[in-house]
Amino acid sequence: MSRKPTKGYYVKGQFVAEGSELDLELKRELKGDVDVSRTDLKRESTELQKLGEALLTLRADLLNRLDLPDKLLDALTELQRITNFEGRRRQSQFVGKLMRQLPPATLDAARAALAEQHLPSAQETALLHTAEQWRDQLIADDTALARWMVDFPGTDSQQLRALVRQARKDAVPSDKAAVSQGKAPRQGRAYRELFQLLRAQLAGTADESDAFMDEAHDDE
């Protein structure tokens, strides 16, 4: 994939990319703000070194989207391979140096990619919401269990009944004073285990649906 040429200039034979840390430092020095520039550079260097290390955790699709230079990708691969403490420290510093050469737009894209990776997918969010709805219905309504078993016959009905029964007991305030004070119902272990059971069943159904759709596409 072709890359757009990086804008910049040369200083004493060294290429300085516009917007890079070195470019910002040189501009600050021209303004006579040398002490501040050195302090800022050290702080920014540490941040970029950590950002470079964090790229090792990035999914392949998000990493490829960044279109990073081969030299940086090779350095990251080497960093992942090294287990020696001192060796990793030196390699991390080298990764940080290469990160400082990236244009600001690429650095922003790297931060955005890491943030995106930590966000739950839309499918996972919908799954959690559905599991919460079913849990509340099962605890509040006796007929909900029969509806669930019709939709998810593979569920262990005895385990489900036991969790619902215990979750209802846990939700009852311990005394009348608690009710008068408006205390919220307790949410004990059964309440959490019920949610996990429902989520697992819903996730299994979703996986089966995805597998069915993949097989259907393969047959076409």
CNS distance restraints for C-alpha pairs under 8 A (distance, minus, plus):
assign (resid   6 and name CA) (resid  17 and name CA) 6.48 0.50 0.50
assign (resid   6 and name CA) (resid  18 and name CA) 7.79 0.50 0.50
assign (resid   6 and name CA) (resid 103 and name CA) 7.71 0.50 0.50
assign (resid   7 and name CA) (resid  17 and name CA) 5.85 0.50 0.50
assign (resid   7 and name CA) (resid  18 and name CA) 5.78 0.50 0.50
assign (resid   8 and name CA) (resid  15 and name CA) 6.87 0.50 0.50
assign (resid   8 and name CA) (resid  16 and name CA) 5.40 0.50 0.50
assign (resid   8 and name CA) (resid  17 and name CA) 4.19 0.50 0.50
assign (resid   8 and name CA) (resid  18 and name CA) 4.73 0.50 0.50
assign (resid   9 and name CA) (resid  15 and name CA) 5.65 0.50 0.50
assign (resid   9 and name CA) (resid  16 and name CA) 5.31 0.50 0.50
assign (resid   9 and name CA) (resid  17 and name CA) 6.64 0.50 0.50
assign (resid   9 and name CA) (resid  18 and name CA) 7.61 0.50 0.50
assign (resid  10 and name CA) (resid  14 and name CA) 5.17 0.50 0.50
assign (resid  10 and name CA) (resid  15 and name CA) 4.34 0.50 0.50
assign (resid  10 and name CA) (resid  16 and name CA) 5.74 0.50 0.50
assign (resid  11 and name CA) (resid  15 and name CA) 6.45 0.50 0.50
assign (resid  11 and name CA) (resid  16 and name CA) 6.99 0.50 0.50
assign (resid  16 and name CA) (resid  20 and name CA) 7.18 0.50 0.50
assign (resid  16 and name CA) (resid  22 and name CA) 6.64 0.50 0.50
assign (resid  16 and name CA) (resid  23 and name CA) 6.01 0.50 0.50
assign (resid  16 and name CA) (resid 101 and name CA) 7.85 0.50 0.50
assign (resid  17 and name CA) (resid  22 and name CA) 7.88 0.50 0.50
assign (resid  17 and name CA) (resid  23 and name CA) 6.57 0.50 0.50
assign (resid  17 and name CA) (resid 101 and name CA) 6.74 0.50 0.50
assign (resid  17 and name CA) (resid 102 and name CA) 7.62 0.50 0.50
assign (resid  17 and name CA) (resid 103 and name CA) 6.79 0.50 0.50
assign (resid  18 and name CA) (resid  23 and name CA) 5.96 0.50 0.50
assign (resid  18 and name CA) (resid 103 and name CA) 7.01 0.50 0.50
assign (resid  19 and name CA) (resid  23 and name CA) 5.84 0.50 0.50
assign (resid  19 and name CA) (resid  24 and name CA) 6.36 0.50 0.50
assign (resid  19 and name CA) (resid 103 and name CA) 5.99 0.50 0.50
assign (resid  19 and name CA) (resid 104 and name CA) 6.01 0.50 0.50
assign (resid  20 and name CA) (resid  24 and name CA) 6.30 0.50 0.50
assign (resid  20 and name CA) (resid 100 and name CA) 6.09 0.50 0.50
assign (resid  20 and name CA) (resid 101 and name CA) 5.72 0.50 0.50
assign (resid  20 and name CA) (resid 102 and name CA) 6.38 0.50 0.50
assign (resid  20 and name CA) (resid 103 and name CA) 5.68 0.50 0.50
assign (resid  20 and name CA) (resid 104 and name CA) 6.65 0.50 0.50
assign (resid  21 and name CA) (resid  25 and name CA) 6.13 0.50 0.50
assign (resid  21 and name CA) (resid  41 and name CA) 7.01 0.50 0.50
assign (resid  21 and name CA) (resid  44 and name CA) 7.88 0.50 0.50
assign (resid  21 and name CA) (resid 100 and name CA) 5.59 0.50 0.50
assign (resid  21 and name CA) (resid 101 and name CA) 7.15 0.50 0.50
assign (resid  22 and name CA) (resid  26 and name CA) 6.13 0.50 0.50
assign (resid  22 and name CA) (resid 100 and name CA) 7.51 0.50 0.50
assign (resid  22 and name CA) (resid 101 and name CA) 7.83 0.50 0.50
assign (resid  23 and name CA) (resid  27 and name CA) 6.26 0.50 0.50
assign (resid  24 and name CA) (resid  28 and name CA) 6.16 0.50 0.50
assign (resid  25 and name CA) (resid  29 and name CA) 6.16 0.50 0.50
assign (resid  25 and name CA) (resid  37 and name CA) 5.67 0.50 0.50
assign (resid  25 and name CA) (resid  38 and name CA) 7.57 0.50 0.50
assign (resid  25 and name CA) (resid  41 and name CA) 7.11 0.50 0.50
assign (resid  26 and name CA) (resid  30 and name CA) 6.28 0.50 0.50
assign (resid  27 and name CA) (resid  31 and name CA) 6.53 0.50 0.50
assign (resid  28 and name CA) (resid  32 and name CA) 6.48 0.50 0.50
assign (resid  28 and name CA) (resid  33 and name CA) 5.38 0.50 0.50
assign (resid  28 and name CA) (resid  34 and name CA) 6.49 0.50 0.50
assign (resid  28 and name CA) (resid  37 and name CA) 6.07 0.50 0.50
assign (resid  29 and name CA) (resid  33 and name CA) 5.41 0.50 0.50
assign (resid  29 and name CA) (resid  34 and name CA) 4.91 0.50 0.50
assign (resid  29 and name CA) (resid  37 and name CA) 7.08 0.50 0.50
assign (resid  33 and name CA) (resid  37 and name CA) 6.16 0.50 0.50
assign (resid  34 and name CA) (resid  38 and name CA) 6.29 0.50 0.50
assign (resid  35 and name CA) (resid  39 and name CA) 6.47 0.50 0.50
assign (resid  36 and name CA) (resid  40 and name CA) 6.05 0.50 0.50
assign (resid  37 and name CA) (resid  41 and name CA) 5.85 0.50 0.50
assign (resid  38 and name CA) (resid  42 and name CA) 6.22 0.50 0.50
assign (resid  39 and name CA) (resid  43 and name CA) 6.41 0.50 0.50
assign (resid  40 and name CA) (resid  44 and name CA) 5.97 0.50 0.50
assign (resid  41 and name CA) (resid  45 and name CA) 5.78 0.50 0.50
assign (resid  42 and name CA) (resid  46 and name CA) 6.28 0.50 0.50
assign (resid  43 and name CA) (resid  47 and name CA) 6.37 0.50 0.50
assign (resid  44 and name CA) (resid  48 and name CA) 6.09 0.50 0.50
assign (resid  45 and name CA) (resid  49 and name CA) 6.04 0.50 0.50
assign (resid  45 and name CA) (resid  96 and name CA) 6.52 0.50 0.50
assign (resid  45 and name CA) (resid  97 and name CA) 7.66 0.50 0.50
assign (resid  45 and name CA) (resid 100 and name CA) 7.14 0.50 0.50
assign (resid  46 and name CA) (resid  50 and name CA) 6.31 0.50 0.50
assign (resid  46 and name CA) (resid  96 and name CA) 7.48 0.50 0.50
assign (resid  47 and name CA) (resid  51 and name CA) 6.14 0.50 0.50
assign (resid  48 and name CA) (resid  52 and name CA) 6.05 0.50 0.50
assign (resid  48 and name CA) (resid  96 and name CA) 5.65 0.50 0.50
assign (resid  48 and name CA) (resid  99 and name CA) 6.15 0.50 0.50
assign (resid  48 and name CA) (resid 100 and name CA) 6.79 0.50 0.50
assign (resid  49 and name CA) (resid  53 and name CA) 6.34 0.50 0.50
assign (resid  49 and name CA) (resid  92 and name CA) 6.50 0.50 0.50
assign (resid  49 and name CA) (resid  93 and name CA) 6.52 0.50 0.50
assign (resid  49 and name CA) (resid  95 and name CA) 6.38 0.50 0.50
assign (resid  49 and name CA) (resid  96 and name CA) 3.88 0.50 0.50
assign (resid  49 and name CA) (resid  97 and name CA) 7.53 0.50 0.50
assign (resid  49 and name CA) (resid  99 and name CA) 7.06 0.50 0.50
assign (resid  50 and name CA) (resid  54 and name CA) 6.12 0.50 0.50
assign (resid  50 and name CA) (resid  96 and name CA) 7.56 0.50 0.50
assign (resid  51 and name CA) (resid  55 and name CA) 6.50 0.50 0.50
assign (resid  51 and name CA) (resid 110 and name CA) 7.97 0.50 0.50
assign (resid  51 and name CA) (resid 111 and name CA) 7.55 0.50 0.50
assign (resid  52 and name CA) (resid  56 and name CA) 7.48 0.50 0.50
assign (resid  52 and name CA) (resid  76 and name CA) 7.75 0.50 0.50
assign (resid  52 and name CA) (resid  92 and name CA) 7.90 0.50 0.50
assign (resid  52 and name CA) (resid  95 and name CA) 6.19 0.50 0.50
assign (resid  52 and name CA) (resid  96 and name CA) 6.25 0.50 0.50
assign (resid  52 and name CA) (resid  99 and name CA) 6.50 0.50 0.50
assign (resid  53 and name CA) (resid  57 and name CA) 7.98 0.50 0.50
assign (resid  53 and name CA) (resid  76 and name CA) 7.56 0.50 0.50
assign (resid  53 and name CA) (resid  92 and name CA) 6.98 0.50 0.50
assign (resid  53 and name CA) (resid  95 and name CA) 7.65 0.50 0.50
assign (resid  54 and name CA) (resid  58 and name CA) 7.16 0.50 0.50
assign (resid  54 and name CA) (resid 114 and name CA) 7.81 0.50 0.50
assign (resid  55 and name CA) (resid  63 and name CA) 7.44 0.50 0.50
assign (resid  55 and name CA) (resid  76 and name CA) 7.98 0.50 0.50
assign (resid  55 and name CA) (resid 110 and name CA) 7.66 0.50 0.50
assign (resid  55 and name CA) (resid 114 and name CA) 7.54 0.50 0.50
assign (resid  56 and name CA) (resid  76 and name CA) 6.79 0.50 0.50
assign (resid  56 and name CA) (resid  80 and name CA) 7.24 0.50 0.50
assign (resid  58 and name CA) (resid  62 and name CA) 6.50 0.50 0.50
assign (resid  58 and name CA) (resid  63 and name CA) 6.01 0.50 0.50
assign (resid  58 and name CA) (resid 113 and name CA) 7.71 0.50 0.50
assign (resid  58 and name CA) (resid 114 and name CA) 6.52 0.50 0.50
assign (resid  58 and name CA) (resid 117 and name CA) 7.21 0.50 0.50
assign (resid  59 and name CA) (resid  63 and name CA) 6.11 0.50 0.50
assign (resid  59 and name CA) (resid 117 and name CA) 7.48 0.50 0.50
assign (resid  60 and name CA) (resid  64 and name CA) 6.02 0.50 0.50
assign (resid  61 and name CA) (resid  65 and name CA) 6.31 0.50 0.50
assign (resid  62 and name CA) (resid  66 and name CA) 6.87 0.50 0.50
assign (resid  62 and name CA) (resid 113 and name CA) 6.09 0.50 0.50
assign (resid  63 and name CA) (resid  67 and name CA) 7.34 0.50 0.50
assign (resid  63 and name CA) (resid  68 and name CA) 7.95 0.50 0.50
assign (resid  63 and name CA) (resid 113 and name CA) 7.76 0.50 0.50
assign (resid  64 and name CA) (resid  68 and name CA) 7.58 0.50 0.50
assign (resid  66 and name CA) (resid 106 and name CA) 6.84 0.50 0.50
assign (resid  66 and name CA) (resid 109 and name CA) 6.75 0.50 0.50
assign (resid  66 and name CA) (resid 110 and name CA) 6.71 0.50 0.50
assign (resid  68 and name CA) (resid  72 and name CA) 6.73 0.50 0.50
assign (resid  68 and name CA) (resid  73 and name CA) 6.69 0.50 0.50
assign (resid  69 and name CA) (resid  73 and name CA) 6.44 0.50 0.50
assign (resid  70 and name CA) (resid  74 and name CA) 6.03 0.50 0.50
assign (resid  71 and name CA) (resid  75 and name CA) 6.21 0.50 0.50
assign (resid  72 and name CA) (resid  76 and name CA) 6.19 0.50 0.50
assign (resid  72 and name CA) (resid  95 and name CA) 6.73 0.50 0.50
assign (resid  72 and name CA) (resid  98 and name CA) 6.19 0.50 0.50
assign (resid  72 and name CA) (resid  99 and name CA) 7.57 0.50 0.50
assign (resid  73 and name CA) (resid  77 and name CA) 6.22 0.50 0.50
assign (resid  74 and name CA) (resid  78 and name CA) 6.20 0.50 0.50
assign (resid  75 and name CA) (resid  79 and name CA) 6.13 0.50 0.50
assign (resid  75 and name CA) (resid  91 and name CA) 7.39 0.50 0.50
assign (resid  75 and name CA) (resid  94 and name CA) 7.61 0.50 0.50
assign (resid  75 and name CA) (resid  95 and name CA) 6.18 0.50 0.50
assign (resid  76 and name CA) (resid  80 and name CA) 6.23 0.50 0.50
assign (resid  76 and name CA) (resid  95 and name CA) 6.84 0.50 0.50
assign (resid  77 and name CA) (resid  81 and name CA) 6.39 0.50 0.50
assign (resid  78 and name CA) (resid  82 and name CA) 6.30 0.50 0.50
assign (resid  78 and name CA) (resid  91 and name CA) 7.72 0.50 0.50
assign (resid  79 and name CA) (resid  88 and name CA) 6.13 0.50 0.50
assign (resid  79 and name CA) (resid  91 and name CA) 5.86 0.50 0.50
assign (resid  79 and name CA) (resid  92 and name CA) 6.78 0.50 0.50
assign (resid  82 and name CA) (resid  87 and name CA) 6.57 0.50 0.50
assign (resid  82 and name CA) (resid  88 and name CA) 5.86 0.50 0.50
assign (resid  83 and name CA) (resid  87 and name CA) 7.36 0.50 0.50
assign (resid  83 and name CA) (resid  88 and name CA) 6.61 0.50 0.50
assign (resid  84 and name CA) (resid  88 and name CA) 6.01 0.50 0.50
assign (resid  85 and name CA) (resid  89 and name CA) 6.20 0.50 0.50
assign (resid  86 and name CA) (resid  90 and name CA) 6.32 0.50 0.50
assign (resid  87 and name CA) (resid  91 and name CA) 6.13 0.50 0.50
assign (resid  88 and name CA) (resid  92 and name CA) 5.86 0.50 0.50
assign (resid  89 and name CA) (resid  93 and name CA) 6.34 0.50 0.50
assign (resid  90 and name CA) (resid  94 and name CA) 6.36 0.50 0.50
assign (resid  91 and name CA) (resid  95 and name CA) 6.20 0.50 0.50
assign (resid  92 and name CA) (resid  96 and name CA) 6.16 0.50 0.50
assign (resid  93 and name CA) (resid  97 and name CA) 6.24 0.50 0.50
assign (resid  94 and name CA) (resid  98 and name CA) 6.37 0.50 0.50
assign (resid  95 and name CA) (resid  99 and name CA) 6.12 0.50 0.50
assign (resid  96 and name CA) (resid 100 and name CA) 6.31 0.50 0.50
assign (resid  97 and name CA) (resid 101 and name CA) 6.90 0.50 0.50
assign (resid  98 and name CA) (resid 102 and name CA) 7.05 0.50 0.50
assign (resid  99 and name CA) (resid 107 and name CA) 7.89 0.50 0.50
assign (resid 102 and name CA) (resid 106 and name CA) 6.35 0.50 0.50
assign (resid 102 and name CA) (resid 107 and name CA) 6.68 0.50 0.50
assign (resid 103 and name CA) (resid 107 and name CA) 6.60 0.50 0.50
assign (resid 104 and name CA) (resid 108 and name CA) 6.13 0.50 0.50
assign (resid 105 and name CA) (resid 109 and name CA) 6.16 0.50 0.50
assign (resid 106 and name CA) (resid 110 and name CA) 6.16 0.50 0.50
assign (resid 107 and name CA) (resid 111 and name CA) 6.37 0.50 0.50
assign (resid 108 and name CA) (resid 112 and name CA) 6.17 0.50 0.50
assign (resid 109 and name CA) (resid 113 and name CA) 6.07 0.50 0.50
assign (resid 110 and name CA) (resid 114 and name CA) 6.34 0.50 0.50
assign (resid 111 and name CA) (resid 115 and name CA) 6.26 0.50 0.50
assign (resid 112 and name CA) (resid 116 and name CA) 6.05 0.50 0.50
assign (resid 113 and name CA) (resid 117 and name CA) 6.22 0.50 0.50
assign (resid 114 and name CA) (resid 118 and name CA) 6.60 0.50 0.50
assign (resid 115 and name CA) (resid 119 and name CA) 6.63 0.50 0.50
assign (resid 120 and name CA) (resid 124 and name CA) 6.21 0.50 0.50
assign (resid 120 and name CA) (resid 125 and name CA) 6.42 0.50 0.50
assign (resid 121 and name CA) (resid 125 and name CA) 6.25 0.50 0.50
assign (resid 122 and name CA) (resid 126 and name CA) 6.20 0.50 0.50
assign (resid 123 and name CA) (resid 127 and name CA) 6.14 0.50 0.50
assign (resid 124 and name CA) (resid 128 and name CA) 6.24 0.50 0.50
assign (resid 125 and name CA) (resid 129 and name CA) 6.25 0.50 0.50
assign (resid 126 and name CA) (resid 130 and name CA) 6.14 0.50 0.50
assign (resid 127 and name CA) (resid 131 and name CA) 6.21 0.50 0.50
assign (resid 127 and name CA) (resid 199 and name CA) 6.93 0.50 0.50
assign (resid 127 and name CA) (resid 202 and name CA) 6.98 0.50 0.50
assign (resid 127 and name CA) (resid 203 and name CA) 7.14 0.50 0.50
assign (resid 128 and name CA) (resid 132 and name CA) 6.22 0.50 0.50
assign (resid 128 and name CA) (resid 199 and name CA) 6.70 0.50 0.50
assign (resid 129 and name CA) (resid 133 and name CA) 6.33 0.50 0.50
assign (resid 130 and name CA) (resid 134 and name CA) 6.25 0.50 0.50
assign (resid 131 and name CA) (resid 135 and name CA) 6.10 0.50 0.50
assign (resid 131 and name CA) (resid 195 and name CA) 6.25 0.50 0.50
assign (resid 131 and name CA) (resid 198 and name CA) 5.63 0.50 0.50
assign (resid 131 and name CA) (resid 199 and name CA) 5.31 0.50 0.50
assign (resid 131 and name CA) (resid 202 and name CA) 7.35 0.50 0.50
assign (resid 132 and name CA) (resid 136 and name CA) 6.27 0.50 0.50
assign (resid 132 and name CA) (resid 195 and name CA) 6.67 0.50 0.50
assign (resid 133 and name CA) (resid 137 and name CA) 6.22 0.50 0.50
assign (resid 134 and name CA) (resid 138 and name CA) 6.03 0.50 0.50
assign (resid 134 and name CA) (resid 144 and name CA) 7.99 0.50 0.50
assign (resid 134 and name CA) (resid 198 and name CA) 7.52 0.50 0.50
assign (resid 135 and name CA) (resid 139 and name CA) 6.30 0.50 0.50
assign (resid 135 and name CA) (resid 194 and name CA) 6.82 0.50 0.50
assign (resid 135 and name CA) (resid 195 and name CA) 6.06 0.50 0.50
assign (resid 135 and name CA) (resid 198 and name CA) 7.32 0.50 0.50
assign (resid 136 and name CA) (resid 140 and name CA) 6.11 0.50 0.50
assign (resid 137 and name CA) (resid 141 and name CA) 5.58 0.50 0.50
assign (resid 137 and name CA) (resid 144 and name CA) 6.04 0.50 0.50
assign (resid 138 and name CA) (resid 142 and name CA) 6.65 0.50 0.50
assign (resid 138 and name CA) (resid 143 and name CA) 7.81 0.50 0.50
assign (resid 138 and name CA) (resid 144 and name CA) 5.14 0.50 0.50
assign (resid 138 and name CA) (resid 145 and name CA) 5.84 0.50 0.50
assign (resid 138 and name CA) (resid 164 and name CA) 6.65 0.50 0.50
assign (resid 139 and name CA) (resid 164 and name CA) 5.82 0.50 0.50
assign (resid 139 and name CA) (resid 165 and name CA) 7.77 0.50 0.50
assign (resid 139 and name CA) (resid 167 and name CA) 6.99 0.50 0.50
assign (resid 139 and name CA) (resid 168 and name CA) 6.00 0.50 0.50
assign (resid 141 and name CA) (resid 145 and name CA) 7.89 0.50 0.50
assign (resid 142 and name CA) (resid 146 and name CA) 7.94 0.50 0.50
assign (resid 143 and name CA) (resid 147 and name CA) 6.65 0.50 0.50
assign (resid 144 and name CA) (resid 148 and name CA) 6.13 0.50 0.50
assign (resid 145 and name CA) (resid 149 and name CA) 6.26 0.50 0.50
assign (resid 145 and name CA) (resid 161 and name CA) 7.84 0.50 0.50
assign (resid 146 and name CA) (resid 150 and name CA) 6.35 0.50 0.50
assign (resid 147 and name CA) (resid 151 and name CA) 6.46 0.50 0.50
assign (resid 148 and name CA) (resid 152 and name CA) 5.83 0.50 0.50
assign (resid 148 and name CA) (resid 153 and name CA) 7.77 0.50 0.50
assign (resid 149 and name CA) (resid 153 and name CA) 4.79 0.50 0.50
assign (resid 149 and name CA) (resid 154 and name CA) 7.77 0.50 0.50
assign (resid 149 and name CA) (resid 155 and name CA) 6.93 0.50 0.50
assign (resid 149 and name CA) (resid 157 and name CA) 7.45 0.50 0.50
assign (resid 152 and name CA) (resid 201 and name CA) 7.40 0.50 0.50
assign (resid 155 and name CA) (resid 160 and name CA) 7.51 0.50 0.50
assign (resid 155 and name CA) (resid 201 and name CA) 7.06 0.50 0.50
assign (resid 156 and name CA) (resid 160 and name CA) 6.20 0.50 0.50
assign (resid 157 and name CA) (resid 161 and name CA) 6.03 0.50 0.50
assign (resid 158 and name CA) (resid 162 and name CA) 6.15 0.50 0.50
assign (resid 159 and name CA) (resid 163 and name CA) 6.20 0.50 0.50
assign (resid 160 and name CA) (resid 164 and name CA) 6.18 0.50 0.50
assign (resid 160 and name CA) (resid 194 and name CA) 7.19 0.50 0.50
assign (resid 160 and name CA) (resid 197 and name CA) 7.92 0.50 0.50
assign (resid 161 and name CA) (resid 165 and name CA) 6.04 0.50 0.50
assign (resid 162 and name CA) (resid 166 and name CA) 6.14 0.50 0.50
assign (resid 163 and name CA) (resid 167 and name CA) 5.92 0.50 0.50
assign (resid 163 and name CA) (resid 190 and name CA) 5.35 0.50 0.50
assign (resid 163 and name CA) (resid 191 and name CA) 7.27 0.50 0.50
assign (resid 163 and name CA) (resid 193 and name CA) 7.27 0.50 0.50
assign (resid 163 and name CA) (resid 194 and name CA) 5.78 0.50 0.50
assign (resid 164 and name CA) (resid 168 and name CA) 6.20 0.50 0.50
assign (resid 164 and name CA) (resid 190 and name CA) 7.44 0.50 0.50
assign (resid 164 and name CA) (resid 191 and name CA) 7.71 0.50 0.50
assign (resid 164 and name CA) (resid 194 and name CA) 6.97 0.50 0.50
assign (resid 165 and name CA) (resid 169 and name CA) 6.48 0.50 0.50
assign (resid 166 and name CA) (resid 170 and name CA) 6.18 0.50 0.50
assign (resid 166 and name CA) (resid 190 and name CA) 5.97 0.50 0.50
assign (resid 166 and name CA) (resid 191 and name CA) 7.88 0.50 0.50
assign (resid 167 and name CA) (resid 171 and name CA) 6.15 0.50 0.50
assign (resid 167 and name CA) (resid 187 and name CA) 7.41 0.50 0.50
assign (resid 167 and name CA) (resid 188 and name CA) 6.89 0.50 0.50
assign (resid 167 and name CA) (resid 189 and name CA) 7.84 0.50 0.50
assign (resid 167 and name CA) (resid 190 and name CA) 5.11 0.50 0.50
assign (resid 167 and name CA) (resid 191 and name CA) 4.97 0.50 0.50
assign (resid 167 and name CA) (resid 194 and name CA) 7.91 0.50 0.50
assign (resid 168 and name CA) (resid 172 and name CA) 6.71 0.50 0.50
assign (resid 170 and name CA) (resid 185 and name CA) 7.57 0.50 0.50
assign (resid 170 and name CA) (resid 186 and name CA) 5.84 0.50 0.50
assign (resid 170 and name CA) (resid 187 and name CA) 6.46 0.50 0.50
assign (resid 170 and name CA) (resid 188 and name CA) 5.94 0.50 0.50
assign (resid 170 and name CA) (resid 190 and name CA) 7.93 0.50 0.50
assign (resid 171 and name CA) (resid 185 and name CA) 4.62 0.50 0.50
assign (resid 171 and name CA) (resid 186 and name CA) 4.88 0.50 0.50
assign (resid 171 and name CA) (resid 187 and name CA) 6.19 0.50 0.50
assign (resid 171 and name CA) (resid 188 and name CA) 7.77 0.50 0.50
assign (resid 172 and name CA) (resid 185 and name CA) 6.04 0.50 0.50
assign (resid 172 and name CA) (resid 186 and name CA) 7.16 0.50 0.50
assign (resid 173 and name CA) (resid 178 and name CA) 6.04 0.50 0.50
assign (resid 173 and name CA) (resid 179 and name CA) 6.45 0.50 0.50
assign (resid 173 and name CA) (resid 183 and name CA) 7.67 0.50 0.50
assign (resid 173 and name CA) (resid 184 and name CA) 7.84 0.50 0.50
assign (resid 173 and name CA) (resid 185 and name CA) 5.84 0.50 0.50
assign (resid 173 and name CA) (resid 186 and name CA) 7.06 0.50 0.50
assign (resid 174 and name CA) (resid 178 and name CA) 6.85 0.50 0.50
assign (resid 175 and name CA) (resid 179 and name CA) 6.94 0.50 0.50
assign (resid 176 and name CA) (resid 180 and name CA) 6.29 0.50 0.50
assign (resid 177 and name CA) (resid 181 and name CA) 6.14 0.50 0.50
assign (resid 178 and name CA) (resid 182 and name CA) 6.36 0.50 0.50
assign (resid 178 and name CA) (resid 183 and name CA) 5.50 0.50 0.50
assign (resid 179 and name CA) (resid 183 and name CA) 6.08 0.50 0.50
assign (resid 187 and name CA) (resid 191 and name CA) 5.69 0.50 0.50
assign (resid 187 and name CA) (resid 192 and name CA) 7.50 0.50 0.50
assign (resid 188 and name CA) (resid 192 and name CA) 6.81 0.50 0.50
assign (resid 189 and name CA) (resid 193 and name CA) 6.12 0.50 0.50
assign (resid 190 and name CA) (resid 194 and name CA) 5.83 0.50 0.50
assign (resid 191 and name CA) (resid 195 and name CA) 6.49 0.50 0.50
assign (resid 192 and name CA) (resid 196 and name CA) 6.39 0.50 0.50
assign (resid 193 and name CA) (resid 197 and name CA) 6.15 0.50 0.50
assign (resid 194 and name CA) (resid 198 and name CA) 6.25 0.50 0.50
assign (resid 195 and name CA) (resid 199 and name CA) 6.04 0.50 0.50
assign (resid 196 and name CA) (resid 200 and name CA) 6.06 0.50 0.50
assign (resid 197 and name CA) (resid 201 and name CA) 6.31 0.50 0.50
assign (resid 198 and name CA) (resid 202 and name CA) 6.13 0.50 0.50
assign (resid 199 and name CA) (resid 203 and name CA) 5.98 0.50 0.50
assign (resid 200 and name CA) (resid 204 and name CA) 6.09 0.50 0.50
assign (resid 201 and name CA) (resid 205 and name CA) 6.32 0.50 0.50
assign (resid 202 and name CA) (resid 206 and name CA) 6.26 0.50 0.50
assign (resid 203 and name CA) (resid 207 and name CA) 6.16 0.50 0.50
assign (resid 204 and name CA) (resid 208 and name CA) 6.21 0.50 0.50
assign (resid 205 and name CA) (resid 209 and name CA) 6.18 0.50 0.50
assign (resid 206 and name CA) (resid 210 and name CA) 6.22 0.50 0.50
assign (resid 207 and name CA) (resid 211 and name CA) 6.14 0.50 0.50
assign (resid 208 and name CA) (resid 212 and name CA) 6.12 0.50 0.50
assign (resid 209 and name CA) (resid 213 and name CA) 6.27 0.50 0.50
assign (resid 210 and name CA) (resid 214 and name CA) 6.22 0.50 0.50
assign (resid 211 and name CA) (resid 215 and name CA) 6.24 0.50 0.50
assign (resid 212 and name CA) (resid 216 and name CA) 6.15 0.50 0.50
assign (resid 213 and name CA) (resid 217 and name CA) 6.25 0.50 0.50
assign (resid 214 and name CA) (resid 218 and name CA) 6.23 0.50 0.50
assign (resid 215 and name CA) (resid 219 and name CA) 6.26 0.50 0.50
assign (resid 216 and name CA) (resid 220 and name CA) 6.58 0.50 0.50
